[in-house]
């Protein structure tokens, strides 16, 4: 079986290793993708973007979500600079064709179009998109075909096993997407949409898909630790693995999985705070100082949790960061922690 450090082919593209960053809704900006690549991810996927927003020229979508940073394609410290994928969602084939064509023409740096057919969020599903497409396979195939025709790029699809526990409709849809729409790979999350991130993934079903599908299968779901990743990869025989929630505020997980860092070598407080500082800088670059101050509130807990502070101290720090209005306020809170970490080291 190939090592997770081995390269593999996605259509005409060479992906330098088999550990990827998953699309993270509301999170997977260019700097989150770049962070993952800095720590070794062989490929990264953007947060999901509405095909309708692209088609109708939504200003925020075009200015913020359709952005690939030049550094994403370059090798950074410990990184590999592999392909970048933009994830789209939507249920209208004509709109998807238009959106995919726009991406190909106007968003340099996108190598792959990924389609979200697994999102369980009600506001997405009620439009007929996301996981709703699992129960509408004809439309799903038409949407995937339209994305491929519109972009001319390799198209991948992220799927759940089904909508409800015990459903395996996603397994059948995966075959139709490859056979009828020419999809280049399937990312398979072997949990139902109804349970979201709870419960044990059905890795046996994923292994069956790997054995039967005429295209690479990328495994995601339940991959929280290096040990989880290796066990699931070996059990399913998947082409690659995709890290999601386990990598939030923890890019060192990519290094651990790839053997660039010992699996039990957790980051020091200094490393955690330096990485948070890098994240703050990149967020300011992306959104400007005012909006970055508000956006970063979702990120602070990931890093503070990794400092392993006394519970009362951690609670106080978390609360203070959530009340900050700008980046300067956050830095004022974090600076004493950085000083203490450096002194302790």
C-alpha positions in Angstrom: 0.0 0.0 0.0 1.4 3.5 -0.9 2.7 5.6 1.9 0.9 8.8 2.9 4.0 10.6 1.8 3.8 9.2 -1.8 2.5 11.3 -4.7 -0.6 10.4 -6.6 -2.5 11.5 -9.8 -5.7 13.4 -9.8 -6.6 13.5 -13.5 -3.6 15.2 -15.1 -2.4 16.7 -11.8 0.3 15.3 -9.5 -0.5 15.7 -5.9 2.7 15.5 -3.9 1.3 13.5 -1.0 -1.9 11.9 0.3 -2.8 14.2 3.1 -5.2 17.0 2.2 -7.1 19.9 3.9 -10.9 19.5 3.7 -13.3 22.3 2.7 -14.3 24.0 5.9 -17.5 26.1 5.6 -16.9 29.7 6.7 -13.3 28.9 7.5 -11.3 27.7 4.5 -9.9 31.0 3.3 -6.7 31.3 1.4 -4.7 31.8 4.6 -6.1 28.7 6.2 -5.3 26.7 3.1 -1.8 28.3 3.0 -1.3 27.3 6.6 -2.1 23.7 5.9 0.3 23.6 3.0 3.1 25.2 5.1 2.8 22.3 7.4 2.8 19.7 4.6 -0.7 19.3 3.1 -0.4 18.0 -0.4 -3.6 19.7 -1.5 -6.2 22.1 0.0 -9.8 22.8 -0.8 -11.6 26.1 -0.2 -14.7 26.8 1.9 -17.8 26.2 -0.1 -18.9 29.0 -2.5 -22.3 29.5 -3.9 -22.5 29.0 -7.6 -25.5 31.4 -7.6 -23.4 34.1 -5.9 -20.7 33.8 -8.6 -23.3 33.7 -11.4 -25.1 36.8 -10.2 -21.9 38.8 -9.4 -22.2 39.0 -5.6 -19.5 41.5 -4.6 -18.4 39.9 -1.3 -18.1 36.5 -3.0 -16.0 37.8 -5.8 -13.7 39.9 -3.6 -13.2 37.6 -0.7 -14.1 34.0 -1.5 -12.7 33.8 -5.0 -9.2 34.5 -4.0 -6.1 32.3 -4.3 -3.0 33.7 -2.8 0.2 33.3 -5.0 2.0 31.7 -2.1 -0.5 28.7 -2.1 1.4 27.4 -5.2 4.9 27.7 -3.7 6.8 25.6 -1.3 7.0 27.1 2.2 8.8 25.9 5.3 7.8 22.3 5.6 5.1 22.7 2.9 4.8 21.3 -0.5 2.7 23.8 -2.5 0.3 21.3 -4.1 -2.9 21.9 -6.1 -5.7 24.2 -4.9 -9.3 23.3 -5.2 -12.3 25.6 -5.1 -15.5 24.1 -3.7 -18.8 25.2 -5.3 -22.4 24.3 -4.3 -25.7 24.6 -6.0 -28.4 22.6 -7.7 -28.9 24.3 -11.0 -26.8 22.9 -13.8 -26.9 26.0 -16.0 -25.9 28.2 -13.1 -23.1 25.8 -12.1 -21.8 25.8 -15.7 -21.7 29.6 -15.6 -20.0 29.7 -12.2 -17.4 27.1 -13.1 -16.6 28.9 -16.4 -16.1 32.2 -14.5 -13.7 30.5 -12.0 -11.7 29.1 -14.9 -11.5 32.4 -16.6 -11.1 34.9 -13.7 -9.6 33.1 -10.7 -6.0 32.2 -11.4 -4.5 29.5 -9.2 -7.6 27.2 -9.1 -6.5 23.7 -10.3 -9.7 21.7 -9.4 -13.4 22.3 -9.0 -14.9 20.5 -6.0 -18.7 20.1 -5.6 -20.4 19.9 -2.3 -23.0 17.2 -2.3 -22.8 16.4 1.4 -23.5 19.6 3.4 -26.1 18.8 6.0 -27.0 22.4 6.9 -30.8 22.9 6.4 -30.5 26.3 4.7 -28.4 24.6 2.0 -30.4 21.5 1.7 -33.8 23.2 1.5 -32.6 24.8 -1.8 -32.0 21.3 -3.2 -28.2 21.6 -2.9 -25.7 20.0 -0.6 -26.8 16.6 0.9 -30.2 17.0 -0.7 -28.6 16.0 -4.0 -28.0 12.5 -2.7 -31.7 11.9 -3.1 -31.8 13.6 -6.5 -29.1 11.7 -8.4 -30.2 12.8 -11.9 -29.7 16.4 -10.9 -26.5 15.6 -9.1 -25.0 14.1 -12.3 -26.2 17.0 -14.4 -24.6 19.5 -12.0 -21.3 17.7 -12.0 -21.3 17.4 -15.8 -22.0 21.1 -16.1 -19.1 22.0 -13.7 -16.7 19.9 -15.8 -18.0 21.3 -19.1 -18.0 24.9 -17.8 -14.5 24.9 -16.3 -12.6 22.4 -18.3 -10.9 21.5 -15.0 -10.9 18.2 -13.1 -14.1 18.0 -11.0 -14.3 16.2 -7.7 -17.4 15.7 -5.5 -17.6 15.5 -1.7 -20.4 13.1 -0.6 -21.9 11.7 2.5 -22.9 8.0 2.7 -26.6 9.1 2.8 -29.1 11.5 4.3 -30.2 9.4 7.2 -28.4 6.8 9.4 -28.2 3.5 7.5 -28.7 5.1 4.1 -26.1 4.2 1.5 -27.4 6.3 -1.4 -24.1 8.2 -1.6 -22.4 4.9 -2.5 -24.5 4.5 -5.6 -24.4 8.2 -6.5 -20.6 8.1 -6.4 -20.6 5.5 -9.2 -23.0 7.5 -11.3 -20.9 10.7 -10.9 -17.8 8.9 -12.1 -19.4 6.9 -14.9 -21.9 9.4 -16.3 -20.4 12.8 -15.4 -16.7 12.1 -15.7 -15.9 13.1 -12.1 -12.2 12.7 -11.4 -12.4 11.7 -7.7 -14.9 11.3 -4.9 -14.3 12.5 -1.4 -16.3 10.2 0.8 -17.5 11.0 4.3 -19.0 7.7 5.5 -21.5 9.2 7.9 -25.0 10.3 7.1 -25.9 14.0 6.8 -28.3 13.7 9.7 -25.6 12.9 12.3 -23.3 15.6 10.9 -20.0 15.0 12.8 -21.3 12.6 15.5 -21.1 8.8 15.5 -18.5 6.3 14.1 -17.8 6.6 10.4 -18.6 3.5 8.3 -15.1 2.8 7.1 -16.3 -0.6 5.8 -18.6 1.1 3.4 -15.7 3.4 2.3 -13.5 0.4 1.7 -16.3 -1.1 -0.5 -16.4 2.1 -2.5 -12.6 2.1 -2.9 -12.7 -1.4 -4.3 -15.6 -0.8 -6.7 -15.2 2.8 -8.0 -13.3 3.6 -11.2 -11.7 6.7 -9.7 -9.7 7.7 -6.6 -11.6 7.9 -3.3 -10.5 10.5 -0.8 -11.5 9.6 2.8 -12.7 12.1 5.3 -14.6 12.0 8.6 -13.4 11.1 12.1 -9.8 11.8 11.4 -8.8 13.6 14.6 -5.4 12.2 15.5 -2.4 10.8 13.6 -3.4 7.3 14.8 -7.0 7.8 13.6 -5.7 8.8 10.2 -3.3 5.9 9.7 -5.9 3.3 10.9 -8.6 4.6 8.6 -6.3 4.9 5.6 -5.0 1.4 6.0 -8.5 0.0 6.6 -10.1 1.6 3.6 -7.3 1.6 1.1 -8.3 5.1 0.1 -6.2 7.1 -2.3 -5.8 9.9 0.1 -7.1 11.3 3.4 -8.6 14.7 4.1 -8.2 16.4 7.5 -11.0 18.7 8.6 -12.0 19.7 12.1 -9.0 18.0 13.7 -6.7 20.4 12.0 -8.4 23.6 13.2 -5.7 25.5 15.1 -3.6 22.4 14.8 -1.6 22.5 11.5 1.0 20.3 13.3 -1.4 17.4 12.6 -0.3 17.4 9.0 3.3 17.1 10.0 2.5 14.3 12.4 0.5 12.3 9.9 3.3 12.7 7.3 6.0 11.7 9.7 7.6 15.2 9.7 7.0 15.4 13.4 6.6 12.6 16.0 3.0 11.7 16.6 3.3 12.5 20.3 5.3 15.7 19.8 2.7 18.3 20.7 3.5 22.0 19.9 4.9 24.1 22.6 3.1 27.2 23.9 5.6 29.3 22.0 4.8 27.5 18.7 1.1 27.8 19.2 1.2 31.5 19.9 3.6 32.2 17.0 1.1 30.4 14.7 -1.8 32.4 16.1 0.3 35.5 15.4 0.8 34.4 11.8 -2.9 33.7 11.5 -3.7 37.2 12.8 -1.3 38.8 10.3 -2.7 36.9 7.4 -6.3 37.6 8.4 -5.5 41.3 8.5 -4.0 41.0 5.0 -7.2 39.3 3.8 -9.9 41.4 5.5 -8.3 44.5 6.8 -7.7 45.3 10.5 -11.3 46.1 11.4 -13.1 43.1 10.0 -10.2 40.8 10.9 -10.7 41.7 14.6 -14.3 40.4 14.4 -13.5 37.4 12.1 -10.7 36.1 14.4 -13.0 35.5 17.3 -13.9 32.1 15.7 -10.2 31.2 15.6 -9.0 32.2 19.0 -10.5 29.2 20.9 -8.7 26.7 18.7 -5.3 28.0 19.7 -6.0 28.9 23.3 -7.3 25.4 23.9 -3.9 24.1 22.7 -2.0 26.1 25.4 -3.3 23.8 28.1 -3.8 26.6 30.6 -5.4 26.2 34.0 -9.2 26.0 33.4 -9.9 29.3 35.1 -7.1 31.1 33.2 -8.2 29.7 29.9 -11.8 30.7 30.5 -10.7 34.3 31.4 -8.5 34.5 28.3 -11.2 33.1 26.0 -13.8 35.5 27.3 -11.5 38.5 27.0 -10.6 37.6 23.4 -14.3 37.2 22.5 -14.9 40.7 23.7 -12.2 42.4 21.6 -13.3 44.8 18.9 -10.0 44.8 17.0 -6.7 43.1 16.4 -4.8 45.5 18.7 -7.1 44.5 21.6 -6.4 40.8 21.0 -2.6 41.4 20.8 -2.7 43.2 24.1 -4.2 40.1 25.7 -1.9 37.6 23.9 1.4 39.5 24.5 1.7 38.5 28.2 1.1 34.9 27.2 3.9 35.1 24.6 6.3 36.6 27.1 5.5 33.9 29.7 5.9 31.2 27.1 9.3 32.4 26.0 10.5 32.8 29.6 9.4 29.3 30.4 11.2 27.9 27.4 
